Amino acid sequence: MNCKLTFKERAELGMEILAKQRPVTLEQARAQAKRLKEASTSKVKKER
């Protein structure tokens, strides 16, 4: 991976990747967040 990307190049690359993904409904996003929350094994959250 090329680590010498400018911020603009990195943003453009990210937008290209997002454009290739299928659209997600709000209900699908909520269901995914719920599944991830339930699957989380860590009961004690790390402090920053």
C-alpha positions as semicolon CSV with decimal commas, in nm:
position;residue;x (nm);y (nm);z (nm)
1;M;0,000;0,000;0,000
2;N;0,123;0,345;-0,088
3;C;0,154;0,538;0,239
4;K;0,240;0,868;0,070
5;L;-0,114;0,962;-0,035
6;T;-0,231;1,317;0,011
7;F;-0,548;1,384;0,207
8;K;-0,730;1,468;-0,116
9;E;-0,615;1,145;-0,287
10;R;-0,720;0,942;0,017
11;A;-1,063;1,111;0,019
12;E;-1,113;1,042;-0,353
13;L;-1,015;0,677;-0,307
14;G;-1,262;0,646;-0,020
15;M;-1,541;0,797;-0,228
16;E;-1,471;0,549;-0,510
17;I;-1,490;0,257;-0,266
18;L;-1,816;0,388;-0,115
19;A;-1,968;0,434;-0,462
20;K;-1,915;0,062;-0,533
21;Q;-2,103;-0,051;-0,222
22;R;-2,473;-0,138;-0,221
23;P;-2,703;0,117;-0,055
24;V;-2,813;0,038;0,301
25;T;-3,147;0,131;0,456
26;L;-3,173;0,282;0,803
27;E;-3,338;-0,037;0,928
28;Q;-3,050;-0,249;0,797
29;A;-2,794;-0,021;0,964
30;R;-2,982;-0,038;1,295
31;A;-3,004;-0,418;1,273
32;Q;-2,632;-0,444;1,205
33;A;-2,549;-0,216;1,500
34;K;-2,773;-0,427;1,724
35;R;-2,605;-0,751;1,609
36;L;-2,259;-0,607;1,669
37;K;-2,357;-0,479;2,013
38;E;-2,495;-0,819;2,112
39;A;-2,192;-1,005;1,971
40;S;-1,947;-0,784;2,161
41;T;-1,760;-0,993;2,415
42;S;-1,606;-0,705;2,606
43;K;-1,823;-0,605;2,902
44;V;-1,572;-0,350;3,029
45;K;-1,499;-0,077;2,778
46;K;-1,142;0,051;2,744
47;E;-1,068;0,403;2,860
48;R;-0,906;0,640;2,615
